[in-house]
Amino acid sequence: MARTPPDLSVVSFCYVLERGDANEINQRLLAAVLRDSRIFITSTKTDETIVLRLGVLCAATHLDTIKLALEILGQKAMELRQEGR
């Protein structure tokens, strides 16, 4: 059976709320995730927009790790939404 080489990638994304400054919100989300310290994400700026990045650079990364990253991002985003009310 032929083996498929693993996909190693970096995904870029922005979190946008209905109101508020998207750059500030993404900086706050980045800070919250880094404070949590279970996953590590980075940021960059493109056309004056803060963009968050999640890198999956190890071929041995398990799906559970990706699911955990998405769970943490969702949890921190929800906390930001609740703070904004």
C-alpha positions as CSV (number, residue, x, y, z in Angstrom):
1,M,0.0,0.0,0.0
2,A,1.4,3.4,-1.0
3,R,1.9,5.9,1.9
4,T,0.7,9.4,1.6
5,P,3.2,12.0,3.0
6,P,1.8,13.8,6.0
7,D,0.4,17.3,5.5
8,L,2.3,19.9,7.5
9,S,0.8,23.3,7.4
10,V,0.1,26.6,9.0
11,V,-3.4,27.9,9.0
12,S,-4.1,31.6,9.3
13,F,-7.4,33.0,10.6
14,C,-9.0,36.1,12.2
15,Y,-11.7,36.1,14.8
16,V,-14.3,38.8,14.1
17,L,-17.2,39.9,16.3
18,E,-20.2,41.8,15.1
19,R,-18.8,44.9,16.7
20,G,-15.4,46.1,18.0
21,D,-11.9,46.4,16.6
22,A,-10.9,43.1,14.9
23,N,-7.2,43.7,15.6
24,E,-7.8,44.3,19.3
25,I,-10.0,41.3,19.6
26,N,-7.4,39.1,17.8
27,Q,-4.6,40.4,20.0
28,R,-6.7,39.7,23.1
29,L,-7.5,36.2,21.8
30,L,-3.8,35.5,21.2
31,A,-2.9,36.7,24.7
32,A,-5.6,34.5,26.2
33,V,-4.5,31.4,24.4
34,L,-0.9,32.0,25.3
35,R,-1.8,32.6,29.0
36,D,-3.6,29.2,28.9
37,S,-0.3,27.7,27.6
38,R,-1.7,24.3,26.4
39,I,-1.2,25.3,22.8
40,F,1.0,27.9,21.1
41,I,-0.2,30.2,18.3
42,T,1.5,33.1,16.6
43,S,0.3,36.3,14.9
44,T,1.3,38.4,11.9
45,K,0.0,41.5,10.2
46,T,-1.3,41.5,6.7
47,D,-2.6,44.7,5.1
48,E,-2.8,46.3,8.7
49,T,-4.9,43.3,9.9
50,I,-3.8,41.1,12.7
51,V,-3.9,37.5,11.6
52,L,-3.5,34.5,14.0
53,R,-1.6,31.4,12.9
54,L,-1.7,27.8,14.1
55,G,1.1,25.6,12.9
56,V,0.9,21.9,12.6
57,L,4.5,21.1,11.7
58,C,5.1,17.7,13.2
59,A,4.1,14.6,11.1
60,A,3.3,12.8,14.4
61,T,0.6,15.3,15.5
62,H,-2.5,13.5,16.5
63,L,-6.1,14.5,15.6
64,D,-6.8,14.8,19.4
65,T,-4.2,17.6,19.6
66,I,-5.9,19.5,16.7
67,K,-9.3,19.1,18.4
68,L,-7.8,20.4,21.6
69,A,-6.5,23.5,19.8
70,L,-9.9,24.2,18.3
71,E,-11.6,23.6,21.7
72,I,-9.2,26.1,23.4
73,L,-9.7,28.7,20.6
74,G,-13.4,28.3,20.9
75,Q,-13.4,28.6,24.7
76,K,-11.2,31.7,24.7
77,A,-13.3,33.3,21.9
78,M,-16.5,32.6,23.9
79,E,-14.9,34.2,27.0
80,L,-14.0,37.3,24.9
81,R,-17.6,37.5,23.6
82,Q,-19.0,37.3,27.2
83,E,-16.6,40.1,28.4
84,G,-17.9,42.3,25.6
85,R,-21.5,42.2,26.8
